[in-house]
Amino acid sequence: MQNDIFDRESGVPVYRQLAEYLKKQISTGQYKPGDVLPSEADLIREYNISRTTVRLAFGLITNAGLVRREQGRGTIVVSQVRSLLPKLVSFTEEVARLGRTPGAILLSKGEEELTIDAANELLLNVGQKVLKVVRLRMADDEPIGVATSWLNNLEFPSLQNILGDELSLYEVFEKQLNLKIVNAVETIRAEVANKYEAKELQIKLGAPVLLMDRTTYVQNELGKAVPVEYVQGVFNGAVYSAQVELYR
């Protein structure tokens, strides 16, 4: 590391400058996922700054989801889960592609009356009951998102066989139920975590989250594309992002 990275005349607090410097080191690959950042003592000695300055900088990059603190190890760089649009893959495939271990914890499962949004997306009527599955999505045992799936078991009765704790519902659709996935329509927007989401994702109330609504279509016996699943996902905005490749 170089010894003079701060502009002390800029008016920008030194801890923010240190945080930005560390962010750049991470984004450019100097520190890769799994690497341990220099210790507080190393940074204090290297840059002649206070312990408070270092801790504030570490706090900023921790809250940004770039690192995590581990007792006995230090500050570890974490990998980001990034959805590559418009490629249609499951959360499980996204996480596995990054070399992390995907996971799913079943929070609830049962037949419930459709909400207006779910009914519209599944082309059913409000008040009709379908299978609703709520799961906590994990990466390396770290909670990343809460996914609420409304499954069209009225059109596809075999969906009743879903246990709810499977890693990938797409894999269940294709390999167990022999349903051919045709396409999906996804909407993404920014929000802040409510009390329930903050608790499940282990983040602060009001922390930024990504809301991702996706309707997946499969081919029915007549060869027509019909909606099989409407999922509402709430993902930790600090560690989950979406990347779109554009062409002109």
DRENVEX-342720 format. One record per atom (N, C-alpha, C): x, y, z; residue number from 0. Coordinates in steps of 0.1 Angstrom, whole numbers, plus 2048, in hexadecimal, padded with zeros to 3 digits. Atoms other than C-alpha are relative to their C-alpha. Example, Ala and Ser with C-alpha at 12.3 -4.5 7.8 and 13.67 -1.06 7.14 Angstrom:
[r [809,7F4,800],0];
[r [87B,7D3,84E],0];
[r [809,80C,800],0];
[r [7F7,7F5,800],1];
[r [889,7F5,847],1];
[r [7F8,80B,808],1];
! end
This chain:
[r [808,7F4,800],0];
[r [800,800,800],0];
[r [809,80C,800],0];
[r [7F8,7F4,800],1];
[r [80C,823,7FA],1];
[r [7FD,808,80C],1];
[r [800,7F9,7F3],2];
[r [812,83B,817],2];
[r [7F7,80D,7FF],2];
[r [807,7F4,800],3];
[r [800,85A,80B],3];
[r [7F4,7FF,7F6],3];
[r [80C,802,808],4];
[r [7DC,853,7FF],4];
[r [7F6,80B,803],4];
[r [80A,7F6,7FB],5];
[r [7CA,870,811],5];
[r [803,80E,7FB],5];
[r [800,7F2,803],6];
[r [7C2,893,806],6];
[r [7FB,807,80C],6];
[r [805,7FB,7F3],7];
[r [7C1,8A3,828],7];
[r [7FB,80E,7FF],7];
[r [805,7F2,802],8];
[r [7B8,8C5,81A],8];
[r [7F2,800,7F9],8];
[r [80C,800,808],9];
[r [799,8B9,807],9];
[r [7F3,802,808],9];
[r [80C,7FF,7F8],10];
[r [781,8BB,824],10];
[r [7F8,7F3,802],10];
[r [806,80D,7FF],11];
[r [777,897,81F],11];
[r [806,7F8,80C],11];
[r [7FA,806,7F5],12];
[r [77C,884,840],12];
[r [809,7F4,7FC],12];
[r [7F6,80A,803],13];
[r [79A,86D,840],13];
[r [7FA,7F2,800],13];
[r [805,80E,800],14];
[r [785,84E,849],14];
[r [7F8,7FD,7F4],14];
[r [808,802,80D],15];
[r [76F,854,82A],15];
[r [80A,7FD,7F5],15];
[r [7F6,802,80A],16];
[r [78E,857,815],16];
[r [806,7F2,801],16];
[r [7FB,80D,7FE],17];
[r [79C,837,824],17];
[r [7F6,7F5,7FB],17];
[r [80A,809,804],18];
[r [77B,825,81E],18];
[r [800,7FF,7F0],18];
[r [800,800,80F],19];
[r [77B,830,7F9],19];
[r [80C,7F9,7FA],19];
[r [7F4,806,805],20];
[r [79F,825,7F5],20];
[r [7FF,7F1,801],20];
[r [802,80F,7FE],21];
[r [797,802,803],21];
[r [7F6,7FB,7F6],21];
[r [80A,804,80A],22];
[r [778,800,7ED],22];
[r [806,7FE,7F2],22];
[r [7FA,801,80D],23];
[r [78D,807,7CE],23];
[r [80A,7F4,800],23];
[r [7F7,80B,800],24];
[r [7A7,7ED,7D9],24];
[r [7F8,7F3,7FE],24];
[r [809,80C,802],25];
[r [78A,7D4,7DB],25];
[r [7FB,7FF,7F2],25];
[r [807,800,80D],26];
[r [779,7DE,7BB],26];
[r [80A,7FD,7F4],26];
[r [7F6,803,80A],27];
[r [79A,7DC,7A7],27];
[r [806,7F3,801],27];
[r [7FB,80D,7FF],28];
[r [7A2,7BA,7B4],28];
[r [80C,7FE,808],28];
[r [7F4,801,7F7],29];
[r [7BF,7C2,7CB],29];
[r [7FD,7F7,80C],29];
[r [805,809,7F6],30];
[r [7AB,7B2,7E6],30];
[r [7F4,7F8,7FA],30];
[r [80B,808,806],31];
[r [796,795,7DA],31];
[r [7F8,7FA,80B],31];
[r [809,806,7F6],32];
[r [779,783,7EB],32];
[r [808,7F5,808],32];
[r [7F9,809,7F7],33];
[r [787,770,809],33];
[r [80D,805,805],33];
[r [7F4,7FA,7FB],34];
[r [7A5,786,80D],34];
[r [7FE,808,80D],34];
[r [801,7F9,7F3],35];
[r [7AC,796,82F],35];
[r [806,80E,7FE],35];
[r [7FB,7F3,801],36];
[r [7B0,7BC,82F],36];
[r [80B,802,80A],36];
[r [7F7,7FC,7F5],37];
[r [7CD,7CC,842],37];
[r [7F9,803,80D],37];
[r [806,7FE,7F3],38];
[r [7C7,7CD,867],38];
[r [7FF,80F,804],38];
[r [801,7F3,7FB],39];
[r [7BE,7EC,87A],39];
[r [80E,805,804],39];
[r [7F3,7FC,7FC],40];
[r [7E1,7ED,888],40];
[r [809,803,7F4],40];
[r [7F8,7FE,80C],41];
[r [7F1,7EA,866],41];
[r [7FC,80D,7F9],41];
[r [804,7F3,806],42];
[r [7DC,807,858],42];
[r [804,80C,808],42];
[r [7FC,7F5,7F7],43];
[r [7E3,81D,876],43];
[r [80F,803,7FE],43];
[r [7F2,7FE,802],44];
[r [808,817,872],44];
[r [804,805,7F2],44];
[r [7FD,7FD,80E],45];
[r [808,81A,84C],45];
[r [7FD,80F,7FD],45];
[r [805,7F3,804],46];
[r [7F5,83A,84A],46];
[r [800,80B,80B],46];
[r [800,7F6,7F5],47];
[r [7FA,84B,86B],47];
[r [7F3,806,803],47];
[r [80E,7FC,7FD],48];
[r [7D5,84C,873],48];
[r [7FB,7FA,80D],48];
[r [805,805,7F3],49];
[r [7C0,846,892],49];
[r [7F8,7F3,7FE],49];
[r [808,80D,800],50];
[r [7AF,825,89B],50];
[r [7F1,803,7FD],50];
[r [80E,7FC,803],51];
[r [78D,838,89A],51];
[r [7FE,802,7F1],51];
[r [801,7FE,80E],52];
[r [794,842,876],52];
[r [7FF,7F2,7F8],52];
[r [801,80D,806],53];
[r [79B,81E,86C],53];
[r [7F3,7F9,802],53];
[r [80C,807,7FC],54];
[r [77D,810,87E],54];
[r [7F4,806,7F8],54];
[r [80B,7FA,808],55];
[r [766,82A,86D],55];
[r [800,7FC,7F2],55];
[r [7FF,804,80E],56];
[r [774,821,84B],56];
[r [7FB,7F1,7FE],56];
[r [805,80E,801],57];
[r [76F,7FC,852],57];
[r [7F1,7FF,801],57];
[r [80E,800,7FF],58];
[r [74C,803,85D],58];
[r [7F9,804,7F3],58];
[r [806,7FC,80D],59];
[r [744,814,83C],59];
[r [800,7F5,7F6],59];
[r [800,80A,80A],60];
[r [750,7F8,827],60];
[r [7F9,7F3,804],60];
[r [808,80B,7FB],61];
[r [740,7DE,83D],61];
[r [7F1,802,7FD],61];
[r [80E,7FC,803],62];
[r [71E,7F0,83A],62];
[r [7FD,7FF,7F1],62];
[r [802,800,80E],63];
[r [724,7F1,815],63];
[r [800,7F1,7FB],63];
[r [801,80E,804],64];
[r [725,7CB,815],64];
[r [80D,7FA,7F9],64];
[r [7F4,804,807],65];
[r [749,7C9,808],65];
[r [809,7F7,808],65];
[r [7F8,808,7F7],66];
[r [758,7B9,826],66];
[r [7F8,7FB,80C],66];
[r [806,804,7F3],67];
[r [74F,7A6,846],67];
[r [80B,7FF,80A],67];
[r [7F7,801,7F5],68];
[r [760,7A6,868],68];
[r [7FF,7F2,806],68];
[r [800,80D,7FA],69];
[r [76A,784,876],69];
[r [80A,800,80C],69];
[r [7F8,801,7F4],70];
[r [776,77E,899],70];
[r [80C,7F7,7FE],70];
[r [7F4,808,802],71];
[r [79A,772,898],71];
[r [806,800,7F3],71];
[r [7FA,7FF,80E],72];
[r [79F,778,873],72];
[r [802,80E,7FB],72];
[r [7FE,7F3,805],73];
[r [799,79C,86C],73];
[r [7F4,804,7F7],73];
[r [80A,7FB,809],74];
[r [786,7AE,850],74];
[r [802,7F9,7F3],74];
[r [800,808,80C],75];
[r [77E,797,833],75];
[r [7F8,805,7F4],75];
[r [807,7FB,80B],76];
[r [775,7A1,810],76];
[r [7F5,7F5,7FC],76];
[r [80A,80A,804],77];
[r [754,791,805],77];
[r [7FC,802,7F1],77];
[r [803,7FF,80E],78];
[r [748,789,7E2],78];
[r [7F1,805,7FF],78];
[r [80D,7FB,802],79];
[r [729,79A,7D4],79];
[r [7F8,7F6,7F7],79];
[r [809,808,808],80];
[r [70B,787,7C6],80];
[r [7FA,809,7F5],80];
[r [804,7F7,80B],81];
[r [704,796,7A4],81];
[r [7F7,7F9,7F6],81];
[r [809,806,80A],82];
[r [6E6,78E,78E],82];
[r [803,805,7F2],82];
[r [7FC,7FC,80D],83];
[r [6F0,78E,76A],83];
[r [7F4,800,7F7],83];
[r [80C,7FF,809],84];
[r [6D3,79B,755],84];
[r [805,802,7F2],84];
[r [80D,807,7FF],85];
[r [6C4,791,73D],85];
[r [801,7F1,801],85];
[r [7FE,80F,7FF],86];
[r [6D2,76E,743],86];
[r [7F6,7FB,80A],86];
[r [80A,806,7F7],87];
[r [6B6,759,753],87];
[r [807,7F5,808],87];
[r [7FA,80A,7F7],88];
[r [6C6,747,770],88];
[r [7F9,801,80E],88];
[r [805,7FF,7F3],89];
[r [6BB,73E,793],89];
[r [80A,806,80A],89];
[r [7F7,7FB,7F6],90];
[r [6C9,74D,7B3],90];
[r [80B,7F6,803],90];
[r [7F6,80B,7FD],91];
[r [6DA,72B,7BA],91];
[r [80B,800,7F5],91];
[r [7F6,800,80B],92];
[r [6EC,72D,798],92];
[r [809,80C,801],92];
[r [7F9,7F3,7FE],93];
[r [6F6,751,79E],93];
[r [80B,7FE,80B],93];
[r [7F7,801,7F4],94];
[r [706,749,7C0],94];
[r [80B,7F6,7FC],94];
[r [7F6,80A,804],95];
[r [717,729,7B3],95];
[r [80A,805,7F6],95];
[r [7F7,7FA,80A],96];
[r [726,73C,796],96];
[r [80B,808,806],96];
[r [7F6,7F8,7F9],97];
[r [738,752,7AE],97];
[r [809,7F7,80A],97];
[r [7F8,808,7F7],98];
[r [747,734,7C0],98];
[r [7FC,7FF,80E],98];
[r [806,800,7F2],99];
[r [731,738,7DF],99];
[r [7F6,7F5,801],99];
[r [80A,80B,7FE],100];
[r [71A,71E,7EE],100];
[r [7F2,806,803],100];
[r [80E,7FB,7FE],101];
[r [6F5,725,7E9],101];
[r [7F9,7F8,80B],101];
[r [808,807,7F5],102];
[r [6DC,71D,804],102];
[r [7F2,806,800],102];
[r [80E,7FC,7FF],103];
[r [6B7,71F,80B],103];
[r [7FA,7FB,80D],103];
[r [807,804,7F4],104];
[r [6A4,71F,82C],104];
[r [7F1,803,7FE],104];
[r [80F,7FE,801],105];
[r [67E,71A,82B],105];
[r [7FB,807,80C],105];
[r [806,7F8,7F5],106];
[r [66D,735,83F],106];
[r [7F1,7FD,801],106];
[r [80E,804,7FF],107];
[r [649,72B,836],107];
[r [7FB,7FA,7F3],107];
[r [806,806,80C],108];
[r [634,717,81E],108];
[r [7F2,7FC,802],108];
[r [80E,803,7FF],109];
[r [60F,713,818],109];
[r [7F8,806,7F5],109];
[r [809,7FA,80A],110];
[r [5F1,71B,802],110];
[r [7FB,80D,806],110];
[r [805,7F3,7FC],111];
[r [5E7,740,804],111];
[r [7F9,806,7F5],111];
[r [807,7F9,80A],112];
[r [5D0,757,7F2],112];
[r [809,80A,7F9],112];
[r [7F8,7F8,808],113];
[r [5E0,76A,7D6],113];
[r [7FE,80F,803],113];
[r [800,7F1,800],114];
[r [5E9,78F,7DA],114];
[r [7FC,805,7F2],114];
[r [804,7FA,80D],115];
[r [5DF,7A7,7BE],115];
[r [80C,7FE,7F7],115];
[r [7F4,801,809],116];
[r [603,7A7,7B1],116];
[r [802,7F2,7FB],116];
[r [7FE,80E,804],117];
[r [607,782,7B2],117];
[r [7F5,7FA,7F7],117];
[r [80B,804,809],118];
[r [5E5,77C,7A2],118];
[r [802,805,7F2],118];
[r [7FE,7FA,80D],119];
[r [5ED,794,786],119];
[r [80B,7F9,7F8],119];
[r [7F4,806,806],120];
[r [60F,784,77F],120];
[r [7FD,7F1,7FC],120];
[r [803,80E,803],121];
[r [602,760,780],121];
[r [7F3,7FE,7F7],121];
[r [80C,800,809],122];
[r [5E3,769,76B],122];
[r [7F5,7F8,807],122];
[r [80B,806,7F8],123];
[r [5CC,75D,787],123];
[r [7F8,80A,807],123];
[r [809,7F6,7F9],124];
[r [5B2,76D,79D],124];
[r [804,802,80E],124];
[r [7FE,7FD,7F2],125];
[r [5B6,77F,7BE],125];
[r [7F7,7F7,808],125];
[r [808,808,7F8],126];
[r [5AB,768,7D9],126];
[r [802,7F1,7FE],126];
[r [7FD,80E,803],127];
[r [5B4,748,7C8],127];
[r [80C,7FC,809],127];
[r [7F5,804,7F8],128];
[r [5CC,733,7DD],128];
[r [80A,7F8,7F8],128];
[r [7F5,807,806],129];
[r [5EE,727,7D1],129];
[r [80B,7FD,80A],129];
[r [7F5,803,7F6],130];
[r [60D,71A,7E1],130];
[r [80A,80C,801],130];
[r [7F7,7F5,7FD],131];
[r [622,735,7F1],131];
[r [80C,7FB,809],131];
[r [7F4,804,7FA],132];
[r [646,72E,7FB],132];
[r [809,80C,803],132];
[r [7F7,7F5,7FC],133];
[r [65C,746,80F],133];
[r [80D,7FA,804],133];
[r [7F3,805,7FD],134];
[r [681,73F,810],134];
[r [80B,80B,802],134];
[r [7F4,7F8,7FE],135];
[r [6A1,74F,81D],135];
[r [80B,7FB,7F8],135];
[r [7F6,805,80A],136];
[r [6BB,74E,802],136];
[r [80E,804,806],136];
[r [7F3,7FE,7F9],137];
[r [6DF,74A,80E],137];
[r [80C,7FE,7F6],137];
[r [7F3,802,808],138];
[r [703,74C,800],138];
[r [80A,7FE,80B],138];
[r [7F6,803,7F5],139];
[r [71D,73B,816],139];
[r [7FB,802,80E],139];
[r [807,7FF,7F4],140];
[r [704,73A,832],140];
[r [7FD,80F,804],140];
[r [803,7F2,7FD],141];
[r [700,760,830],141];
[r [7F2,803,7F9],141];
[r [80D,7FD,806],142];
[r [6DC,76C,82B],142];
[r [801,80B,7F5],142];
[r [7FF,7F7,80B],143];
[r [6D9,77E,809],143];
[r [7F2,806,7FD],143];
[r [80D,7FB,804],144];
[r [6B4,781,802],144];
[r [7F4,7F7,806],144];
[r [80C,807,7FD],145];
[r [690,777,80B],145];
[r [7F8,7FF,7F4],145];
[r [808,803,80D],146];
[r [67D,767,7EE],146];
[r [7F2,7FB,804],146];
[r [80E,805,7FE],147];
[r [657,764,7EF],147];
[r [7FB,7FB,7F2],147];
[r [805,805,80D],148];
[r [64B,74D,7D3],148];
[r [7F2,7FC,801],148];
[r [80E,805,803],149];
[r [627,749,7C7],149];
[r [801,7F7,7F5],149];
[r [7FF,80B,80A],150];
[r [625,728,7B4],150];
[r [7F2,7FC,7FB],150];
[r [80C,803,807],151];
[r [60A,721,79B],151];
[r [7FC,7F1,800],151];
[r [803,80E,7FF],152];
[r [600,6FF,7A7],152];
[r [7F2,7FD,7FB],152];
[r [80D,802,806],153];
[r [5DD,704,799],153];
[r [802,7FB,7F1],153];
[r [7FD,804,80E],154];
[r [5EB,701,776],154];
[r [80A,7F4,800],154];
[r [7F7,80B,800],155];
[r [607,6EA,780],155];
[r [800,7F9,80E],155];
[r [803,806,7F3],156];
[r [5FB,6D3,79D],156];
[r [80D,7F9,806],156];
[r [7F4,807,7FB],157];
[r [61D,6C2,79F],157];
[r [809,809,809],157];
[r [7F8,7F6,7F7],158];
[r [62B,6E2,7B0],158];
[r [7FD,7FD,80F],158];
[r [803,803,7F2],159];
[r [61A,6D5,7D0],159];
[r [80B,7F7,806],159];
[r [7F6,808,7FB],160];
[r [637,6BD,7D2],160];
[r [80D,807,805],160];
[r [7F4,7F8,7FC],161];
[r [650,6D9,7D8],161];
[r [801,800,810],161];
[r [7FF,800,7F2],162];
[r [65E,6D6,7FB],162];
[r [802,80E,806],162];
[r [7FE,7F2,7FC],163];
[r [669,6FB,7FD],163];
[r [80E,803,804],163];
[r [7F2,7FE,7FC],164];
[r [68D,6F6,809],164];
[r [80A,7FC,7F5],164];
[r [7F7,803,80B],165];
[r [69B,6ED,7E7],165];
[r [809,80C,7FD],165];
[r [7F7,7F5,804],166];
[r [6B9,702,7DC],166];
[r [7FA,808,7F4],166];
[r [804,7F9,80C],167];
[r [6AB,70A,7BA],167];
[r [7F2,7FB,7FB],167];
[r [80D,804,805],168];
[r [686,70A,7B0],168];
[r [801,7FE,7F1],168];
[r [7FF,802,80E],169];
[r [691,70D,78C],169];
[r [804,7F2,7FD],169];
[r [7FB,80E,802],170];
[r [6A3,6EC,78F],170];
[r [7F4,7F6,803],170];
[r [80C,808,7FE],171];
[r [683,6DD,79E],171];
[r [7F7,800,7F5],171];
[r [809,7FE,80B],172];
[r [66E,6EB,782],172];
[r [805,7F7,7F4],172];
[r [7FB,806,80C],173];
[r [685,6DD,767],173];
[r [803,7F1,802],173];
[r [7FB,80E,7FF],174];
[r [694,6BC,775],174];
[r [7F6,7F7,807],174];
[r [809,809,7F8],175];
[r [679,6AF,78D],175];
[r [7F2,801,7FA],175];
[r [80D,7FF,805],176];
[r [659,6BD,77E],176];
[r [7FF,800,7F1],176];
[r [800,800,80F],177];
[r [664,6BD,759],177];
[r [7F9,80C,7FA],177];
[r [805,7F3,805],178];
[r [659,6E1,754],178];
[r [80B,807,7F8],178];
[r [7F7,7F9,808],179];
[r [66A,6F4,738],179];
[r [7FF,80F,803],179];
[r [800,7F1,7FD],180];
[r [673,718,743],180];
[r [802,807,7F3],180];
[r [7FF,7F9,80D],181];
[r [66D,72F,726],181];
[r [807,80E,802],181];
[r [7FA,7F3,7FE],182];
[r [675,752,733],182];
[r [7FB,805,80E],182];
[r [804,7FA,7F4],183];
[r [670,769,751],183];
[r [800,810,7FE],183];
[r [801,7F1,800],184];
[r [667,78E,756],184];
[r [803,805,80E],184];
[r [7FB,7FC,7F3],185];
[r [679,7A0,772],185];
[r [800,80F,802],185];
[r [800,7F2,7FC],186];
[r [675,7C2,783],186];
[r [808,802,80C],186];
[r [7F7,7FD,7F5],187];
[r [68F,7D1,799],187];
[r [7FE,80E,805],187];
[r [801,7F2,7FB],188];
[r [68C,7EF,7B0],188];
[r [807,800,80E],188];
[r [7F9,7FE,7F3],189];
[r [69D,7FD,7CF],189];
[r [7F6,803,80B],189];
[r [809,7FD,7F4],190];
[r [68D,7FE,7F1],190];
[r [809,800,80D],190];
[r [7F9,801,7F3],191];
[r [696,7FE,816],191];
[r [7FA,7F5,808],191];
[r [805,80C,7F9],192];
[r [693,7E0,82D],192];
[r [7F6,804,80B],192];
[r [809,7FF,7F5],193];
[r [675,7DD,843],193];
[r [805,7F8,80C],193];
[r [7FC,807,7F4],194];
[r [676,7CE,866],194];
[r [802,7F1,7FD],194];
[r [7FF,80E,802],195];
[r [670,7AA,85A],195];
[r [80C,7FD,7F7],195];
[r [7F5,803,809],196];
[r [689,7AC,83D],196];
[r [80D,803,807],196];
[r [7F3,7FD,7F9],197];
[r [6A4,7BC,853],197];
[r [803,7F4,80A],197];
[r [7FD,80B,7F7],198];
[r [6A0,7A0,86C],198];
[r [805,7F3,7F9],198];
[r [7FC,80C,807],199];
[r [6A2,784,853],199];
[r [80E,801,7F9],199];
[r [7F3,7FD,808],200];
[r [6BF,794,83F],200];
[r [80B,804,809],200];
[r [7F6,7FC,7F6],201];
[r [6D1,79E,85F],201];
[r [807,80D,7FC],201];
[r [7FB,7F3,803],202];
[r [6D4,7C2,854],202];
[r [7F8,80A,808],202];
[r [807,7F6,7F9],203];
[r [6C9,7E3,862],203];
[r [7F2,804,7FA],203];
[r [80D,7FB,805],204];
[r [6A5,7EF,860],204];
[r [802,80D,7F7],204];
[r [7FE,7F5,809],205];
[r [6A4,807,842],205];
[r [80C,7FF,7F7],205];
[r [7F4,802,809],206];
[r [6C3,7F9,832],206];
[r [7FB,7FE,7F1],206];
[r [804,801,80D],207];
[r [6C2,7F9,80C],207];
[r [7FF,7F1,7FB],207];
[r [803,80D,805],208];
[r [6B3,7DA,7FB],208];
[r [7FC,801,7F1],208];
[r [805,801,80E],209];
[r [6AC,7CF,7D7],209];
[r [7F3,7F8,800],209];
[r [80C,808,802],210];
[r [688,7C4,7D0],210];
[r [800,7FB,7F2],210];
[r [800,806,80D],211];
[r [687,7AC,7B3],211];
[r [7F4,7F7,7FE],211];
[r [80C,808,803],212];
[r [666,79F,7A6],212];
[r [802,7F9,7F3],212];
[r [7FE,808,80C],213];
[r [668,783,78D],213];
[r [7F5,7F7,7FD],213];
[r [80B,80A,804],214];
[r [64D,770,77A],214];
[r [807,7F7,7F6],214];
[r [7FA,80A,809],215];
[r [65A,750,76A],215];
[r [7F5,7F8,7F8],215];
[r [80A,806,808],216];
[r [648,740,74D],216];
[r [806,7F2,7FB],216];
[r [7FC,80D,805],217];
[r [649,71B,743],217];
[r [7F6,7FC,7F5],217];
[r [809,805,80B],218];
[r [63A,708,726],218];
[r [7F6,7F6,805],218];
[r [80A,80A,7FC],219];
[r [619,6F6,72C],219];
[r [7FF,7F5,7F5],219];
[r [802,80C,809],220];
[r [60C,6D7,71A],220];
[r [7FD,804,7F2],220];
[r [804,7FB,80E],221];
[r [5FF,6EC,6FD],221];
[r [80C,808,7FA],221];
[r [7F5,7F9,806],222];
[r [621,6FC,6F8],222];
[r [7FF,80F,802],222];
[r [802,7F2,7FD],223];
[r [615,71E,706],223];
[r [808,804,80D],223];
[r [7F9,7FC,7F5],224];
[r [62A,732,71E],224];
[r [7F6,806,80B],224];
[r [809,7FC,7F5],225];
[r [618,736,73F],225];
[r [808,802,80D],225];
[r [7F9,7FD,7F4],226];
[r [623,745,761],226];
[r [7FF,7F4,80A],226];
[r [7FF,80A,7F6],227];
[r [62F,72B,77A],227];
[r [803,805,80E],227];
[r [7FC,7FB,7F3],228];
[r [63E,740,795],228];
[r [801,80F,7FF],228];
[r [7FE,7F2,7FE],229];
[r [63C,764,7A1],229];
[r [808,801,80D],229];
[r [7F8,7FF,7F3],230];
[r [658,76B,7BA],230];
[r [803,80F,803],230];
[r [7FC,7F3,7FB],231];
[r [65E,78B,7CE],231];
[r [80C,7FE,809],231];
[r [7F3,801,7F9],232];
[r [682,78D,7D9],232];
[r [804,80D,806],232];
[r [7FA,7F4,7FA],233];
[r [691,7A5,7F2],233];
[r [80E,7FC,804],233];
[r [7F2,803,7FF],234];
[r [6B7,7A5,7F1],234];
[r [808,80B,807],234];
[r [7F7,7F6,7F9],235];
[r [6D1,7B6,807],235];
[r [808,808,7F5],235];
[r [7FA,7F8,80A],236];
[r [6DC,7D3,7F1],236];
[r [80F,802,801],236];
[r [7F1,7FF,7FE],237];
[r [6FF,7D3,800],237];
[r [807,7F5,7F9],237];
[r [7F9,80B,805],238];
[r [707,7B1,7F2],238];
[r [7FA,7FA,7F3],238];
[r [807,806,80B],239];
[r [6EF,7AB,7D5],239];
[r [7FE,80C,7F6],239];
[r [802,7F6,80A],240];
[r [6EE,7BE,7B4],240];
[r [7FC,7F9,7F3],240];
[r [804,806,80D],241];
[r [6E2,7BA,790],241];
[r [808,807,7F6],241];
[r [7F8,7FB,80B],242];
[r [6F7,7BF,771],242];
[r [7F9,7FD,7F3],242];
[r [807,801,80D],243];
[r [6E8,7C6,74F],243];
[r [80A,803,7F5],243];
[r [7F7,7FE,80B],244];
[r [6FC,7C2,72F],244];
[r [7F7,806,7F5],244];
[r [807,7F9,80A],245];
[r [6F0,7DB,715],245];
[r [807,800,7F2],245];
[r [7FA,800,80E],246];
[r [6F5,7DC,6EF],246];
[r [7FA,80B,7F8],246];
[r [806,7F5,809],247];
[r [6F1,7F7,6D5],247];
[r [804,7FC,7F1],247];
! end
